[in-house]
Amino acid sequence: MGAHSPPIGECYTRSPEVVDRSSRPEDSTLIEALTGRQSSIVDEASSSVPVFVLVWSRHEPQRVGELARLDGAAPGVRYTLGRAVGSTSDGARPLTLCQLRPTSREDTGPFRAAHVSRRQLLIDVERDGSITVTQAGRGTLLVNGRTTERATLRLGDVVAADHRFMLLLTLRPADWPRAGEPATFPFGVADPHGLVGESPIAWALREQIAMIARRDEHALIHGPSGAGKELVVQAIHARSSRARETLISRNAATIPETLVDAELFGNLRNYPNTGTPARPGLLGEADRSTLFLDEIGELPHAMQAHLLRVMDCGEYQRLGDARVLTTTARIIGATNRDLAELKHDFLARFIHRVAVPGLDARPEDVILVARHLLRAIAETDDEIRERFFEGDEPSLSPRLVYQLLRVRFTTHVRQLAELLWRSVAASKGRTIDQLSTLDLYTPPTAKAPELVDETTGLSRARVLQVLEEVGGVRERAWRELGLRNRYQLRRLLQNLKIE
């Protein structure tokens, strides 16, 4: 952005105003969110510490993902954030950036760019436990895209020193760093298995992967479409004792119902028809390895039942074969469906279950993932690298970064990749700029939004209407609503709080 570019939030509001939401009764202060108590503060007993995560920097883009941690936050404490490192006459504590991980912390110092003031921002912990930010240096302060001089902050707020840097207010565990082996891959980039993220959620996922990889029981990976379930499966296999064998993968949704047994268990030669070649089946191919069944929730319940014995003791029979064969295959399934839709005894065979979070659950990782996707594109597209990259860093406008932090993700990484491609196509200069058609997050209004089930897309009003039309007969209701079975209806009613 040039010196005369409009401020980050100008595409959303042209009326500068102070962002002060203290009058909204449904909101709580940051400290209340941390502790669950009115007018409470973060102390040594708290489990989390407020942090400002750097999500965009004009002159130091390589530092995206680093954070300023408000250690020792208590009423009356003032911090400064900018280029200053020494103590100040008013007793304010200068904040510096660091690369924080569960088992390591590397202090990287303050902002170094000359256009950032020594005291760019003042950050105060107020008596009621709230945190406020005040403009102290050169330029304009924006909070959630709106110009202000001072604002009361809450979790998820985006604070920007316009044309300089942008921060996201969130949390980190108070016990980071803790004992353990430091990570071996660079900060802010993909780990050896392709997972990107420095948030607590991303690191908890890596810990789950490591734990499950050391064990041999069947596992189920579930989460929204595009969240990265297949990457998790590949990471579990790669870190397991089976890694020397090829991972056998199949999308269960593509197997015709009449051929499920043949695909899974195999068949003898000339069975069921003359000339049919012998096949070992997926379970035979995956012996001593891992069988990954993607979209496993698409298998009909009758077919799920066929897998119970092989999951229990490894025994199965090929079609046309009277002999009982055994396999040591470990089955890992993945689904974006509600787990209640799986046959209950089939679900019980999956001893380990991993919930893969979507991007909405870890907004501080969104820009790290975006950079990773753009770097992957640039590896095979010289035109994009030459136009939009400075060294290894993609050039993103602060307005685009702000928008991406406010997107309602439904297909997560796939959706993010699509939005980046659209931004690249629409950009005119050498910076990947904003899109006017992004589905941005809109703060709640006084009128409560209609309750909608995320899995089915059905609204509470629609479900109540159908129940009334069928006289409350649930066997008719689930069919009328286009659901798979009565179990899905039961979970839908729970989600929509329908008695």
C-alpha positions in Angstrom: 0.0 0.0 0.0 1.3 3.4 -0.9 1.4 6.4 1.5 -2.0 7.7 0.2 -3.8 4.3 0.3 -7.2 4.3 2.1 -7.2 2.9 5.6 -7.7 -0.8 6.1 -11.4 -0.5 7.1 -12.5 2.1 4.6 -14.2 -0.4 2.4 -16.5 -1.2 5.4 -17.1 2.1 7.0 -16.3 5.7 6.1 -17.5 7.2 9.3 -14.7 7.2 11.9 -16.0 6.3 15.3 -14.7 5.0 18.6 -15.1 1.3 18.9 -16.5 0.9 22.5 -18.8 -2.0 23.0 -19.0 -1.9 26.7 -22.8 -1.2 26.5 -23.5 -4.6 24.9 -24.8 -6.8 27.7 -24.1 -10.0 25.8 -20.4 -9.3 25.7 -17.9 -9.9 28.5 -14.5 -8.4 29.0 -11.4 -10.2 27.9 -10.4 -11.0 31.5 -13.9 -12.3 32.2 -13.6 -14.6 29.2 -10.4 -15.9 30.6 -11.5 -16.6 34.1 -15.3 -16.8 33.9 -15.6 -14.3 36.8 -16.9 -10.7 36.9 -14.2 -8.0 37.2 -11.5 -10.6 37.5 -7.9 -10.4 36.4 -5.2 -12.7 34.9 -3.0 -13.9 37.7 -0.5 -16.7 38.2 -3.3 -19.2 38.7 -5.0 -18.4 35.4 -4.7 -21.0 32.6 -4.4 -18.5 29.8 -2.6 -15.3 29.0 -3.8 -12.6 26.5 -1.5 -12.1 23.5 -1.5 -10.0 20.4 -0.6 -12.1 17.4 1.0 -10.3 14.4 -1.1 -11.1 11.3 0.3 -8.5 8.9 3.4 -6.3 8.8 4.2 -3.9 6.0 8.0 -4.1 6.3 8.5 -7.3 8.4 6.2 -9.9 6.8 8.5 -12.7 7.8 7.4 -12.2 11.4 3.8 -13.0 10.9 2.7 -15.4 13.6 4.9 -13.9 16.2 3.2 -12.5 19.3 3.4 -10.0 22.1 2.4 -11.7 25.4 0.9 -9.7 28.2 2.6 -11.5 31.1 1.7 -10.1 34.5 -1.5 -8.5 33.4 -3.2 -6.9 36.4 -5.4 -3.8 36.9 -3.3 -0.6 36.5 -0.6 -2.2 34.4 0.3 -0.4 31.2 2.2 -1.8 28.2 3.7 -0.2 25.1 4.1 -1.8 21.8 6.4 -0.4 19.1 10.2 -0.1 18.7 10.9 0.7 22.3 12.7 -1.9 24.5 13.7 0.0 27.6 11.7 1.2 30.6 9.7 4.4 30.3 9.2 7.3 32.7 5.5 6.5 33.3 6.4 2.9 34.3 4.9 1.3 31.1 6.2 -2.1 30.2 7.5 -2.3 26.6 6.3 -5.4 24.8 8.5 -7.3 22.4 7.6 -10.1 20.0 8.4 -13.7 20.4 8.0 -17.1 18.6 6.0 -19.1 21.2 5.5 -22.8 21.1 4.5 -25.4 23.7 8.1 -26.3 24.5 10.0 -23.2 23.4 10.1 -19.5 23.4 12.4 -17.4 21.2 12.3 -13.7 21.8 12.7 -11.8 18.6 12.7 -8.3 19.9 10.5 -5.2 19.1 9.4 -4.0 15.8 12.4 -2.8 13.8 10.9 -0.9 10.9 11.6 2.8 11.1 8.0 3.8 10.2 6.8 2.2 13.5 7.0 4.6 16.4 8.9 3.7 19.6 5.5 3.8 21.4 3.1 3.0 18.6 0.3 1.7 20.9 -0.5 2.0 24.6 -2.2 -1.1 26.1 -3.9 -0.7 29.5 -5.4 -3.3 31.9 -8.3 -1.4 33.5 -9.8 -1.8 37.0 -12.7 -3.9 35.8 -10.3 -6.3 34.1 -10.9 -5.0 30.5 -8.0 -4.2 28.2 -7.9 -1.0 26.2 -5.7 0.2 23.4 -4.8 3.8 22.7 -3.0 5.4 19.7 0.3 6.8 20.9 2.5 7.0 17.8 2.3 8.2 14.2 -0.5 7.2 11.9 -4.0 5.9 12.4 -5.3 3.3 14.9 -8.1 1.0 13.6 -10.0 -1.6 15.6 -12.0 -4.1 13.6 -11.6 -1.9 10.6 -12.8 1.4 12.1 -10.8 4.4 12.9 -10.5 5.3 16.6 -8.1 6.8 19.1 -9.0 4.5 22.0 -11.0 1.3 22.2 -12.0 -1.4 24.7 -11.0 -4.8 23.3 -12.4 -8.3 23.4 -11.1 -11.6 22.2 -10.9 -11.8 18.4 -10.6 -8.1 17.9 -8.2 -6.9 15.2 -6.0 -4.0 16.0 -4.1 -2.2 13.3 -1.6 0.6 13.2 -2.6 1.6 9.7 0.2 1.1 7.0 2.4 -0.5 9.7 1.1 -3.7 11.3 -2.0 -5.6 12.3 -2.6 -7.7 15.4 -5.2 -10.2 16.5 -6.1 -10.4 20.2 -6.3 -14.0 21.4 -5.0 -16.3 24.1 -2.0 -18.6 24.8 -1.7 -21.2 27.7 0.0 -19.7 30.7 2.3 -22.8 31.0 3.9 -22.3 27.6 6.7 -23.1 27.3 6.8 -26.3 29.3 9.1 -29.3 29.4 9.5 -31.3 26.3 11.4 -31.6 23.0 11.4 -28.4 20.9 10.0 -28.6 17.4 12.5 -29.1 14.7 10.8 -27.2 11.8 10.9 -23.4 11.4 8.3 -21.2 13.0 5.2 -20.3 11.0 5.7 -22.9 8.2 4.3 -26.4 7.5 5.6 -29.2 9.7 7.1 -32.3 8.0 3.6 -33.7 7.5 2.1 -30.5 5.9 0.2 -29.2 8.9 0.4 -25.4 9.3 -0.3 -23.5 12.5 1.1 -22.1 15.7 -2.1 -21.8 17.7 -2.8 -24.0 20.8 -5.4 -25.9 18.7 -2.9 -26.7 16.0 -0.3 -27.9 18.6 -2.9 -30.0 20.4 -3.7 -31.7 17.1 0.0 -32.5 16.6 0.1 -34.0 20.1 -2.9 -36.2 19.3 -1.3 -37.3 16.1 1.9 -38.3 17.9 0.0 -40.2 20.6 -2.2 -42.1 18.2 0.8 -42.9 15.8 2.5 -44.7 18.7 -0.5 -47.0 19.1 -2.1 -49.6 16.8 -5.9 -49.4 17.4 -8.3 -48.2 14.8 -8.9 -44.4 14.6 -11.6 -42.1 13.3 -10.8 -38.6 12.1 -13.7 -36.3 11.9 -14.3 -32.6 11.2 -15.7 -30.2 8.6 -15.0 -30.6 4.9 -11.6 -29.0 3.9 -10.2 -28.9 7.5 -7.3 -31.3 6.6 -8.5 -34.7 7.8 -6.5 -36.5 5.1 -3.3 -34.7 6.2 -3.9 -36.0 9.7 -4.3 -39.5 8.5 -1.1 -39.3 6.5 0.7 -37.9 9.5 -0.5 -40.7 11.7 0.7 -43.3 9.2 4.0 -41.6 8.6 4.8 -41.5 12.3 3.7 -45.1 13.0 5.6 -48.4 12.9 3.7 -49.1 9.7 5.3 -46.2 7.8 7.6 -48.5 5.7 4.4 -49.9 4.1 2.3 -48.0 1.6 -0.8 -46.3 2.9 -3.8 -47.9 1.2 -6.5 -45.2 0.6 -10.0 -45.4 -0.8 -13.0 -43.0 -0.8 -15.8 -45.1 0.6 -18.4 -42.8 -1.0 -17.2 -44.0 -4.5 -17.7 -47.7 -3.8 -21.0 -49.0 -5.2 -23.1 -50.6 -2.5 -23.3 -53.9 -4.3 -19.5 -54.1 -4.6 -18.5 -53.1 -1.0 -17.7 -56.6 0.1 -15.7 -57.3 -3.1 -13.8 -54.1 -2.7 -13.0 -54.6 1.0 -12.5 -58.4 1.2 -11.6 -59.4 -2.3 -12.7 -62.4 -4.2 -11.4 -65.7 -5.6 -10.7 -66.2 -9.3 -13.8 -66.8 -11.4 -16.1 -65.6 -8.6 -18.8 -64.5 -8.9 -18.4 -64.8 -12.7 -16.2 -66.8 -15.0 -13.1 -64.8 -16.0 -13.2 -62.6 -12.9 -9.6 -62.2 -11.7 -8.7 -62.9 -8.1 -8.3 -59.8 -5.9 -6.9 -59.5 -2.4 -9.3 -56.7 -1.5 -8.4 -53.5 0.3 -7.9 -55.4 3.6 -5.5 -57.8 2.0 -3.5 -55.0 0.3 -3.3 -53.1 3.6 -1.9 -56.1 5.6 0.9 -54.8 7.9 -0.1 -51.3 6.8 -2.9 -48.8 7.2 -6.2 -48.8 5.4 -7.6 -45.3 5.1 -11.3 -45.1 4.3 -12.3 -41.6 3.5 -15.9 -40.5 3.8 -16.5 -43.6 5.9 -19.8 -42.2 7.0 -21.2 -42.8 3.5 -21.1 -46.6 4.0 -24.6 -47.9 4.6 -25.1 -49.4 8.1 -25.4 -52.9 6.7 -22.0 -52.5 5.2 -20.5 -51.0 8.4 -21.7 -54.2 10.2 -19.6 -56.3 7.8 -16.4 -54.7 9.1 -17.0 -55.4 12.8 -15.3 -58.8 13.0 -12.3 -57.8 11.0 -11.9 -54.7 13.2 -12.1 -56.9 16.3 -9.8 -59.7 15.4 -8.5 -59.2 11.9 -10.6 -62.2 10.4 -12.4 -62.0 7.1 -13.3 -64.0 4.1 -12.9 -63.3 0.4 -16.0 -63.7 -1.7 -16.2 -67.3 -2.8 -13.6 -68.5 -0.4 -14.5 -70.8 2.5 -11.2 -70.1 4.3 -10.9 -67.5 7.0 -8.0 -65.1 6.3 -6.4 -62.7 8.7 -5.1 -59.2 8.3 -3.1 -56.8 10.5 -4.4 -53.8 8.7 -5.2 -50.8 10.9 -8.3 -49.0 9.7 -8.4 -45.2 9.9 -11.7 -43.6 8.8 -12.5 -40.0 8.1 -15.9 -38.3 7.9 -17.5 -34.9 8.0 -20.8 -36.3 9.3 -22.2 -36.3 12.8 -20.7 -39.3 14.5 -24.2 -40.2 15.7 -25.0 -41.2 12.1 -22.5 -44.1 12.2 -23.7 -47.5 13.4 -23.2 -47.4 17.2 -21.2 -50.6 17.4 -19.2 -49.7 14.3 -18.3 -46.3 16.0 -17.3 -48.2 19.1 -14.5 -50.0 17.2 -12.7 -46.7 16.7 -10.8 -46.5 20.0 -9.1 -43.3 19.0 -11.0 -40.3 17.6 -9.5 -37.0 16.5 -11.7 -33.9 15.9 -9.9 -31.8 13.3 -10.9 -28.1 13.8 -11.8 -25.8 11.0 -10.1 -22.5 10.3 -12.9 -20.7 12.3 -11.6 -22.3 15.5 -8.0 -21.0 15.0 -8.2 -17.6 13.3 -4.6 -16.8 14.2 -3.5 -19.5 11.8 -5.5 -18.3 8.8 -2.8 -16.0 7.4 -0.1 -18.6 8.0 -2.1 -21.1 6.0 -2.7 -18.5 3.3 1.0 -17.9 3.0 1.6 -21.7 2.8 -1.0 -22.0 0.0 0.5 -19.1 -2.0 4.0 -20.5 -1.7 2.8 -23.8 -3.0 1.2 -22.0 -6.0 4.4 -20.0 -6.6 6.5 -23.2 -6.8 4.8 -24.1 -10.1 3.7 -20.6 -11.3 6.6 -18.3 -12.1 4.3 -15.5 -13.1 2.7 -15.3 -9.7 6.0 -15.6 -7.9 7.6 -12.8 -10.0 4.5 -10.5 -9.5 3.4 -11.1 -6.0 6.4 -12.3 -4.0 9.3 -10.5 -2.4 11.8 -13.3 -1.7 9.8 -16.1 0.0 7.0 -13.8 1.2 3.8 -13.2 -0.7 2.7 -9.5 -0.7 -0.8 -9.3 0.9 -2.7 -6.1 1.4 -3.8 -5.4 4.9 -7.4 -5.1 3.7 -7.3 -8.6 2.3 -5.8 -9.9 5.6 -8.6 -8.2 7.5 -11.2 -9.7 5.3 -9.8 -13.2 5.5 -9.9 -12.9 9.3 -13.6 -12.1 9.1 -14.7 -14.8 6.6 -17.3 -17.4 7.6 -15.5 -20.5 6.5 -17.6 -23.5 5.4 -15.1 -25.6 3.4 -12.1 -24.1 5.3 -8.7 -24.6 3.5 -10.4 -25.3 0.2 -12.4 -22.2 0.6 -9.4 -20.2 1.6 -7.5 -21.4 -1.5 -10.4 -20.4 -3.7 -10.6 -16.9 -2.2 -6.8 -16.5 -2.7 -7.1 -17.4 -6.3 -10.0 -15.0 -6.8 -7.9 -12.3 -5.1 -4.9 -13.0 -7.3 -7.1 -12.8 -10.4 -8.7 -9.5 -9.3 -5.5 -7.7 -8.2 -4.1 -5.1 -10.5 -0.8 -4.3 -9.0 2.0 -6.3 -7.3 0.0 -6.8 -4.1 -2.7 -9.4 -3.6 -5.6 -7.1 -2.7 -9.1 -7.3 -1.3 -12.2 -8.7 -2.8 -15.5 -7.0 -2.5 -17.5 -10.2 -2.7 -16.0 -12.0 0.3 -18.5 -13.5 2.7 -17.5 -11.4 5.7 -18.3 -11.9 9.3 -21.1 -9.6 10.5 -21.4 -8.8 14.2 -24.7 -9.9 15.7 -27.5 -7.4 15.8 -30.2 -7.0 18.4 -32.4 -9.5 16.6 -31.2 -13.1 17.3 -30.3 -15.0 14.1 -32.3 -18.0 13.1 -30.9 -21.2 14.6 -29.6 -23.4 11.8 -28.0 -26.8 12.1 -24.5 -26.6 10.6 -24.4 -30.2 9.4 -27.7 -30.3 7.5 -28.3 -26.7 6.9 -31.9 -27.1 8.2 -33.4 -24.3 10.3 -35.3 -24.7 13.5 -38.3 -23.2 11.9 -38.2 -25.7 9.0 -37.9 -28.7 11.3 -40.8 -27.5 13.5 -42.9 -27.0 10.4 -42.3 -30.6 9.2 -42.9 -32.1 12.6 -46.3 -30.3 12.7 -47.1 -31.5 9.2 -46.5 -35.1 10.1 -48.2 -34.9 13.4 -45.0 -35.4 15.3 -44.3 -38.9 13.8 -40.5 -38.9 13.7 -40.3 -41.9 11.3 -42.1 -39.7 8.8 -40.2 -36.6 9.8 -36.7 -37.7 9.0 -37.8 -38.9 5.6 -39.6 -35.7 4.8 -36.5 -33.7 5.9 -34.3 -35.7 3.6 -32.2 -37.1 6.4 -30.4 -40.5 6.4 -32.1 -42.1 9.4 -33.9 -41.5 12.7 -30.6 -41.2 14.5 -29.6 -38.1 12.5 -33.1 -36.6 13.3 -32.5 -37.2 17.0 -29.2 -35.4 16.9 -30.7 -32.6 14.8 -33.4 -32.1 17.4 -30.8 -31.8 20.1 -28.7 -29.3 18.1 -31.7 -27.1 17.4 -33.0 -27.5 21.0 -36.3 -29.0 20.0 -37.9 -31.1 22.8 
